[in-house]
Amino acid sequence: MNIGVSQNYPHLDQMQPWNDRLHLECLSVVEEAPNVKTFTFRSDNHNWFRYEPGQFMTFELPVQPEAVLRTFTLSSSPSRPFTVAVTVKAQEDSIGTRWMLDHLMPGVRLKAFGPLGDFSMRKHPGSKYLFISAGSGITPMMSMTRWMHDCAPQSDINFVTCARRPSDIIFRKELEYLTSCMPNLKLTFLIKEHEMGQVWTGIRGRLETPKLPLLAPDFKDRTIFCCGPESFMRDVRNMLEASGFDMAHYHQESFGPAPEPVLPMLDGISTEPAASATVTFSMSSMEVPCAAGETILKAARGAGIRIAAACESGLCGTCKVMKLAGNVDMDHNGGILDEEIDEGYILACCSKPLGNVEVEA
């Protein structure tokens, strides 16, 4: 028995919170379903992780010839703060997810950004919940359920998840175990296809309007969280709207771009970005012209300056850079914290110069 391993870890109150200027080290890899693995990470500097259940992180993956950025929801719970985990399904023609399943192993270090995101019952609390997911969209629901198991085991959760086959159900054994620990957790699996060698006595077919009141008779009284493919979330949203559900209590996870904002007038002065501005990139020693309505990220790319970016909608926080001088119009979607803005950071993907600007890039 290796007694020395546990001695390497200080107590939580002796550790500092992790931040995205540090690296993560892969600690373990667990196969959850066909082409689905959970990767657990620790800080390589003895830090603990502070985040909300259901938030996401963006990982920089060393895929050749150039690194790629991919965003994944955390499946872990902040109630277990020494590690974070993502559960990844290999997507067809996806270089990033395929690299993770084939090459990411214990000991590999990665750069990551976050955690960020608004998709959490901690940010949208309710008296009782309905979690609806499909495929790997189960990951934020698992994070929230794990948190409630640890911190609020009496929580009322109706957990509905859809998969193609029984073997494709992610976290099936753990969820079945959690029902024995959480008296108000109701679990329903829906599958589409029969599978040879698998006995299935549960519900089959798609999640459709007639099934909803059978699965959750009181769904109109619940706060609903939904995650899955865009088409799945669209169908669920339409189904709820047609059923008269109050959509103020509906929340879905999406990394899609936000619509262009309408810029306001402040005391008769427009906040319209400057018609012609210069962005100085201090680390690259370059001054780059920036056209009206153009973001700092776009100006950087036009000059061949690399700023890491993933969602490009102000959501993931990957393109965070320090603003050294000047003012910008930044319309983000939660990808940057207020204290980071106070320090001088901006998101290059959604920041438009209001005059000459200097950034650290």
KOLMAR-552980 format. One record per residue (C-alpha): residue number from 1; chain; x, y, z. Coordinates in nm, 3 decimals. Each point is the difference from the previous one (the first is absolute). Layout:
N
> k  c  x  y  z
> NUM  A  X  Y  Z;
...
# end
This chain:
361
> k  c  x  y  z
> 1  A  0.000  0.000  0.000;
> 2  A  0.138  0.341  -0.097;
> 3  A  -0.044  0.197  0.321;
> 4  A  0.191  0.300  -0.134;
> 5  A  -0.260  0.090  -0.264;
> 6  A  -0.256  0.141  0.245;
> 7  A  0.271  0.202  0.174;
> 8  A  0.048  0.208  -0.314;
> 9  A  -0.341  0.164  0.039;
> 10  A  -0.055  0.288  0.247;
> 11  A  -0.331  0.070  0.168;
> 12  A  -0.255  0.201  -0.199;
> 13  A  0.046  0.311  0.216;
> 14  A  0.371  -0.008  -0.084;
> 15  A  -0.065  0.005  -0.376;
> 16  A  -0.073  0.283  -0.243;
> 17  A  -0.285  -0.015  -0.257;
> 18  A  0.102  -0.108  -0.350;
> 19  A  -0.002  0.261  -0.275;
> 20  A  0.034  -0.036  -0.375;
> 21  A  0.354  0.131  -0.003;
> 22  A  0.105  -0.340  0.135;
> 23  A  0.004  -0.343  -0.168;
> 24  A  -0.203  -0.312  0.071;
> 25  A  0.142  -0.350  0.027;
> 26  A  -0.205  -0.301  -0.109;
> 27  A  -0.044  -0.223  0.305;
> 28  A  -0.219  -0.284  -0.132;
> 29  A  -0.196  -0.121  -0.302;
> 30  A  -0.320  -0.205  0.034;
> 31  A  -0.203  -0.153  -0.284;
> 32  A  -0.369  0.081  0.052;
> 33  A  -0.160  -0.132  -0.322;
> 34  A  0.107  -0.075  -0.358;
> 35  A  0.215  0.295  -0.115;
> 36  A  -0.062  0.183  0.328;
> 37  A  0.265  0.059  0.267;
> 38  A  0.027  0.206  0.317;
> 39  A  0.327  0.187  0.047;
> 40  A  0.078  0.116  0.353;
> 41  A  0.253  0.278  0.057;
> 42  A  0.183  0.149  0.293;
> 43  A  0.200  0.320  0.025;
> 44  A  0.371  -0.059  -0.037;
> 45  A  0.053  0.269  0.264;
> 46  A  -0.216  -0.136  0.287;
> 47  A  -0.301  0.226  -0.057;
> 48  A  -0.367  -0.064  0.064;
> 49  A  -0.279  0.071  -0.249;
> 50  A  -0.275  0.258  0.050;
> 51  A  -0.296  -0.012  -0.240;
> 52  A  -0.373  -0.051  -0.022;
> 53  A  -0.148  -0.344  -0.086;
> 54  A  -0.080  -0.001  -0.370;
> 55  A  0.270  0.244  -0.114;
> 56  A  0.247  -0.072  -0.281;
> 57  A  0.370  0.030  -0.081;
> 58  A  0.187  0.049  -0.326;
> 59  A  0.303  -0.222  -0.063;
> 60  A  0.296  0.065  -0.227;
> 61  A  0.077  -0.333  -0.165;
> 62  A  0.346  -0.054  -0.155;
> 63  A  -0.129  -0.137  -0.329;
> 64  A  0.255  0.026  -0.278;
> 65  A  0.085  0.210  -0.191;
> 66  A  -0.172  0.265  0.216;
> 67  A  -0.176  -0.019  0.334;
> 68  A  -0.382  0.010  0.000;
> 69  A  -0.240  0.131  0.264;
> 70  A  -0.301  -0.202  0.112;
> 71  A  -0.262  0.085  0.262;
> 72  A  -0.143  -0.268  0.233;
> 73  A  -0.245  0.015  0.287;
> 74  A  0.142  -0.126  0.329;
> 75  A  -0.160  -0.325  0.116;
> 76  A  0.166  0.028  0.342;
> 77  A  -0.142  0.178  0.303;
> 78  A  0.157  0.297  0.181;
> 79  A  -0.089  -0.177  0.324;
> 80  A  0.306  -0.215  -0.079;
> 81  A  0.243  0.286  -0.060;
> 82  A  0.336  -0.175  -0.042;
> 83  A  -0.070  -0.105  -0.360;
> 84  A  -0.211  0.088  -0.303;
> 85  A  -0.126  -0.242  -0.265;
> 86  A  -0.144  0.014  -0.350;
> 87  A  -0.186  -0.284  -0.168;
> 88  A  0.069  0.002  -0.372;
> 89  A  -0.172  -0.178  -0.285;
> 90  A  0.200  -0.038  -0.321;
> 91  A  -0.190  0.193  -0.265;
> 92  A  0.008  -0.100  -0.365;
> 93  A  0.277  0.185  -0.188;
> 94  A  0.105  0.181  0.320;
> 95  A  0.377  0.031  0.025;
> 96  A  -0.008  0.121  0.361;
> 97  A  -0.223  -0.264  0.161;
> 98  A  0.170  -0.279  -0.195;
> 99  A  0.339  0.118  0.121;
> 100  A  -0.122  -0.005  0.360;
> 101  A  -0.133  -0.354  -0.018;
> 102  A  0.307  -0.128  -0.182;
> 103  A  0.285  0.192  0.165;
> 104  A  -0.101  0.169  0.326;
> 105  A  0.128  -0.210  0.290;
> 106  A  0.112  0.044  0.363;
> 107  A  0.296  0.235  0.029;
> 108  A  -0.081  0.212  -0.307;
> 109  A  -0.017  0.373  0.077;
> 110  A  -0.241  0.235  -0.176;
> 111  A  -0.076  0.369  -0.004;
> 112  A  -0.363  0.076  0.086;
> 113  A  -0.222  0.307  0.038;
> 114  A  -0.291  0.056  0.237;
> 115  A  -0.210  -0.134  0.166;
> 116  A  -0.280  0.222  -0.129;
> 117  A  -0.366  -0.015  -0.095;
> 118  A  -0.347  0.081  0.125;
> 119  A  -0.157  -0.346  -0.039;
> 120  A  -0.033  -0.100  0.365;
> 121  A  -0.277  -0.047  0.252;
> 122  A  0.214  0.211  0.233;
> 123  A  -0.059  0.294  -0.234;
> 124  A  -0.364  -0.096  -0.079;
> 125  A  -0.132  -0.162  0.319;
> 126  A  -0.338  -0.169  0.023;
> 127  A  -0.200  -0.191  0.260;
> 128  A  0.016  -0.310  -0.222;
> 129  A  0.169  -0.087  -0.327;
> 130  A  -0.049  -0.183  -0.327;
> 131  A  0.327  -0.093  -0.173;
> 132  A  -0.040  -0.096  -0.367;
> 133  A  0.302  -0.116  -0.199;
> 134  A  0.112  -0.205  -0.297;
> 135  A  0.334  -0.166  -0.060;
> 136  A  0.298  0.186  0.145;
> 137  A  -0.238  0.282  0.095;
> 138  A  -0.038  -0.194  0.323;
> 139  A  0.330  0.143  0.132;
> 140  A  -0.126  0.328  0.158;
> 141  A  -0.298  -0.188  0.147;
> 142  A  0.244  -0.244  0.158;
> 143  A  0.204  0.284  0.146;
> 144  A  -0.310  0.158  0.155;
> 145  A  -0.134  -0.334  0.127;
> 146  A  0.334  -0.092  0.156;
> 147  A  0.008  0.338  0.173;
> 148  A  -0.351  -0.046  0.137;
> 149  A  0.086  -0.353  0.114;
> 150  A  0.291  0.140  0.201;
> 151  A  -0.158  0.324  0.122;
> 152  A  -0.380  -0.030  -0.023;
> 153  A  -0.098  -0.370  -0.026;
> 154  A  -0.371  0.073  0.059;
> 155  A  -0.020  0.198  -0.326;
> 156  A  -0.297  -0.082  -0.224;
> 157  A  0.140  -0.097  -0.343;
> 158  A  -0.175  -0.166  -0.291;
> 159  A  0.289  -0.121  -0.217;
> 160  A  -0.085  -0.096  -0.361;
> 161  A  0.275  -0.096  -0.243;
> 162  A  -0.016  -0.141  -0.354;
> 163  A  0.243  -0.232  -0.178;
> 164  A  0.005  -0.205  -0.315;
> 165  A  0.064  -0.336  0.170;
> 166  A  0.023  -0.122  0.363;
> 167  A  0.379  -0.027  -0.027;
> 168  A  0.015  0.368  -0.104;
> 169  A  -0.147  0.126  0.329;
> 170  A  0.277  0.198  0.168;
> 171  A  0.030  -0.025  0.381;
> 172  A  -0.278  -0.261  0.013;
> 173  A  0.137  -0.197  0.298;
> 174  A  0.081  0.309  0.204;
> 175  A  -0.342  0.152  -0.063;
> 176  A  -0.171  -0.321  0.103;
> 177  A  0.208  0.001  0.317;
> 178  A  -0.087  0.366  0.072;
> 179  A  -0.372  -0.085  0.000;
> 180  A  0.067  -0.213  0.309;
> 181  A  0.166  0.297  0.174;
> 182  A  -0.235  0.279  -0.109;
> 183  A  -0.365  -0.073  0.090;
> 184  A  -0.137  0.268  -0.235;
> 185  A  0.204  -0.091  -0.306;
> 186  A  -0.214  -0.155  -0.273;
> 187  A  0.196  -0.151  -0.288;
> 188  A  -0.124  -0.079  -0.352;
> 189  A  0.203  -0.133  -0.294;
> 190  A  -0.143  0.015  -0.353;
> 191  A  0.162  -0.207  -0.275;
> 192  A  -0.069  -0.013  -0.373;
> 193  A  0.135  -0.338  -0.106;
> 194  A  -0.005  -0.356  0.131;
> 195  A  0.342  -0.147  0.060;
> 196  A  0.094  -0.365  -0.036;
> 197  A  0.098  -0.151  0.333;
> 198  A  -0.159  0.279  0.202;
> 199  A  -0.326  -0.050  0.190;
> 200  A  -0.191  0.327  0.001;
> 201  A  -0.326  0.044  0.187;
> 202  A  0.003  0.379  0.005;
> 203  A  -0.151  0.261  -0.230;
> 204  A  0.081  0.002  -0.370;
> 205  A  -0.036  0.265  -0.265;
> 206  A  0.053  0.374  -0.022;
> 207  A  -0.085  0.263  0.257;
> 208  A  -0.332  0.128  -0.137;
> 209  A  -0.283  0.219  0.127;
> 210  A  -0.228  -0.288  0.112;
> 211  A  0.283  -0.154  0.205;
> 212  A  0.088  0.316  0.194;
> 213  A  -0.294  0.002  0.248;
> 214  A  0.051  -0.374  0.053;
> 215  A  0.368  0.046  0.085;
> 216  A  -0.052  0.317  0.204;
> 217  A  -0.366  0.066  0.083;
> 218  A  0.093  0.323  0.179;
> 219  A  0.248  0.126  -0.265;
> 220  A  -0.171  0.342  -0.012;
> 221  A  0.097  0.053  0.365;
> 222  A  0.367  -0.089  -0.051;
> 223  A  0.308  0.194  -0.104;
> 224  A  0.122  -0.173  -0.315;
> 225  A  0.358  -0.040  -0.121;
> 226  A  0.057  -0.149  -0.346;
> 227  A  0.320  -0.099  -0.179;
> 228  A  0.068  -0.202  -0.312;
> 229  A  0.033  0.046  -0.376;
> 230  A  -0.143  0.328  -0.131;
> 231  A  -0.284  -0.182  -0.177;
> 232  A  -0.091  -0.183  0.322;
> 233  A  -0.007  0.321  0.204;
> 234  A  -0.210  0.170  -0.268;
> 235  A  -0.255  -0.282  0.011;
> 236  A  -0.017  0.012  0.380;
> 237  A  -0.042  0.376  -0.003;
> 238  A  -0.278  -0.017  -0.257;
> 239  A  -0.170  -0.280  0.194;
> 240  A  0.004  0.203  0.321;
> 241  A  -0.124  0.317  -0.166;
> 242  A  -0.289  -0.192  -0.158;
> 243  A  -0.085  -0.145  0.341;
> 244  A  -0.031  0.344  0.159;
> 245  A  0.316  -0.026  0.211;
> 246  A  0.134  0.327  0.144;
> 247  A  0.324  0.027  -0.199;
> 248  A  0.151  0.234  0.260;
> 249  A  0.069  -0.322  0.192;
> 250  A  0.163  -0.174  -0.298;
> 251  A  0.379  0.001  -0.045;
> 252  A  0.210  -0.170  -0.265;
> 253  A  0.373  -0.039  -0.060;
> 254  A  0.123  0.136  -0.328;
> 255  A  0.333  0.123  -0.131;
> 256  A  -0.152  0.173  -0.301;
> 257  A  0.075  0.365  -0.083;
> 258  A  -0.214  0.276  0.140;
> 259  A  -0.185  0.243  -0.227;
> 260  A  0.169  0.330  -0.080;
> 261  A  -0.089  0.255  0.268;
> 262  A  -0.174  0.329  -0.070;
> 263  A  0.239  0.266  0.127;
> 264  A  -0.165  0.254  0.231;
> 265  A  0.021  0.380  0.012;
> 266  A  0.139  0.142  0.322;
> 267  A  -0.094  0.366  0.061;
> 268  A  -0.013  0.060  -0.372;
> 269  A  0.342  -0.158  -0.060;
> 270  A  0.009  -0.321  -0.201;
> 271  A  0.205  -0.293  0.125;
> 272  A  0.046  -0.104  -0.364;
> 273  A  0.358  -0.128  -0.044;
> 274  A  0.243  0.245  -0.157;
> 275  A  -0.006  0.019  -0.379;
> 276  A  0.377  -0.030  -0.004;
> 277  A  0.215  -0.109  0.292;
> 278  A  0.341  -0.148  0.059;
> 279  A  0.057  -0.305  0.218;
> 280  A  0.350  -0.032  0.139;
> 281  A  0.100  -0.357  0.084;
> 282  A  0.278  0.054  0.253;
> 283  A  0.150  -0.349  0.003;
> 284  A  0.007  -0.019  -0.380;
> 285  A  0.125  0.362  -0.037;
> 286  A  -0.261  0.068  -0.269;
> 287  A  -0.250  0.279  -0.062;
> 288  A  -0.301  -0.123  -0.195;
> 289  A  -0.286  0.208  -0.148;
> 290  A  -0.347  -0.107  0.115;
> 291  A  -0.303  0.083  -0.214;
> 292  A  -0.335  0.113  0.142;
> 293  A  -0.185  -0.288  0.165;
> 294  A  0.304  -0.228  -0.013;
> 295  A  0.106  -0.191  0.311;
> 296  A  0.350  -0.008  0.140;
> 297  A  0.012  -0.373  -0.076;
> 298  A  -0.079  0.061  -0.367;
> 299  A  0.263  0.273  -0.022;
> 300  A  0.256  -0.233  0.158;
> 301  A  -0.073  -0.279  -0.244;
> 302  A  0.027  0.236  -0.295;
> 303  A  0.351  0.087  0.114;
> 304  A  0.102  -0.361  0.066;
> 305  A  -0.002  0.044  0.380;
> 306  A  -0.127  -0.309  0.181;
> 307  A  -0.247  0.048  0.284;
> 308  A  -0.150  -0.327  0.123;
> 309  A  -0.377  -0.010  -0.056;
> 310  A  -0.273  -0.266  0.005;
> 311  A  -0.367  0.104  0.011;
> 312  A  0.058  0.354  -0.137;
> 313  A  -0.324  0.119  0.162;
> 314  A  0.128  0.127  0.336;
> 315  A  -0.099  -0.319  0.177;
> 316  A  0.303  -0.222  0.056;
> 317  A  0.258  0.260  0.108;
> 318  A  0.283  -0.153  -0.202;
> 319  A  0.096  0.323  -0.179;
> 320  A  0.055  0.198  0.321;
> 321  A  0.280  0.258  -0.034;
> 322  A  0.123  0.290  0.211;
> 323  A  -0.100  0.346  -0.124;
> 324  A  0.288  0.238  0.069;
> 325  A  -0.151  0.322  -0.135;
> 326  A  -0.313  0.137  -0.166;
> 327  A  -0.368  -0.092  0.018;
> 328  A  -0.206  -0.270  -0.166;
> 329  A  -0.365  -0.096  -0.036;
> 330  A  -0.013  -0.356  0.136;
> 331  A  -0.328  -0.188  -0.023;
> 332  A  0.073  -0.340  0.153;
> 333  A  -0.217  -0.295  0.104;
> 334  A  0.151  -0.080  0.338;
> 335  A  0.345  -0.104  -0.120;
> 336  A  0.181  0.244  0.227;
> 337  A  -0.035  0.079  0.370;
> 338  A  -0.065  0.350  0.136;
> 339  A  0.324  -0.010  0.199;
> 340  A  0.192  -0.088  -0.317;
> 341  A  -0.154  0.299  -0.177;
> 342  A  0.102  0.217  0.296;
> 343  A  0.356  -0.131  -0.040;
> 344  A  -0.005  0.113  -0.364;
> 345  A  -0.076  -0.321  -0.187;
> 346  A  -0.227  -0.009  -0.307;
> 347  A  -0.125  -0.270  -0.238;
> 348  A  0.152  0.064  -0.341;
> 349  A  -0.283  -0.176  -0.186;
> 350  A  -0.268  0.246  0.112;
> 351  A  0.198  0.319  0.068;
> 352  A  -0.020  0.282  -0.255;
> 353  A  0.234  0.300  0.039;
> 354  A  -0.147  0.338  0.098;
> 355  A  0.321  0.168  -0.113;
> 356  A  0.361  -0.109  0.003;
> 357  A  0.059  -0.304  0.223;
> 358  A  0.304  -0.188  0.125;
> 359  A  -0.023  -0.364  0.105;
> 360  A  0.244  -0.257  0.127;
> 361  A  0.023  -0.248  -0.288;
# end
